[in-house]
Amino acid sequence: MTACLLLGGAGFIGSNLAELLHEQGHQVSIYDRNVEEKVESSSYDLIEGNFFEEQELERIIENHDVVIHLISSIAPASSMDNPRLGYEKDVIKALELLEICRSQSKKIIFISSGGTVYGRQDASPIRVEASTYPVNHYGITKLAIEKIMLMYNDLYQMENIILRVANPYGRGQIPNKRIGAISVFIDHILTGKTISIYGDGSTVRDYIEITDVCQAIALAVNYRVRSEVIPVFNVGTGTGISIKDIIRKIEEETYVEAQTQYLESRSFDVDYNVLDISQTVLELGFKPSIEINRGIQQCVWEFTSRIERL
């Protein structure tokens, strides 16, 4: 049994991950703001706090083996509105976290962004060793934290692991936060709202269902870092789909026609992002199991069931 501390564990990824880790027999602690309001299960140790203002991290981390870092103060779009925020909060706090975990011999699994750290690439699955040229501050802060963590691995023999997650979707994703295209599109189509599309809808992304994301993280919990392998792994499906095709699939599943408006492309968006997961398969034993049609079907079912319960 591994004692896992989930920083941001009451969020979309964290809540699904906590459930899986508990099922696998791990001890799970969830750290988040308003955590008792968000988490109803008694299966976890709940720790209330604001990560960016936390003064007791050393004490909180003390009784855990692995820290899974899921927290970010920014998103790709918001990072361009307030360029300094991610550097002043996310990078600085990650450095503090690293120092504490180094002193206590803990492992950190950092959830990075496979969708933003690579920037613009040729239209082929992006290998984990590809050059990184982020085109927004969100991607740059994620990459900066990655580099610092790898430096700590090299200098202090830590076993930090970085997971570059593609575009997660699925159970528990809240469309009101406007993060997660599939959840937002389902919500808008079923409630008659207009979907705003930046560009012509041909943008291609790698969408991965949350169950598969959590499986990859759970595999990383048990993974032993090897000196000959840089512990940076893509977590996606290896298959891309355009925004137009996502909307079409949701229309077919819901029997509702989407209302769309096309807006000018944003300079910080990239046209193509699909991840090569070959190293993740080889090293972690990861294999995504939920293809996009089934994933959308499950999301539509969850959304309609939630509406019926209200």
Secondary structure, DSSP 8 states (H G I E B T S, - for coil): --EEEEETTTSHHHHHHHHHHHHTT-EEEEEETTHHHH---SSSEEEE--GGG-S-HHHHHTT-SEEEE---S--HHHHHHSTTHIIIIIIHHHHHHHHHHHHHT-EEEEEEETTTSSBS--SS-B-TTS--B-SSHHHHHHHHHHHHHHHHHHHH----EEEEE-EEE-TT--GGGT--HHHHHHHHHHHT-EEEEESSS--EE-EEEHHHHHHHHHHHHH----TTS--EEEES-S--EEHHHHHHHHHHHHT---EEEEE---TT--SEE-B--HHHHHHH-------HHHHHHHHHHHHHHHHHH-
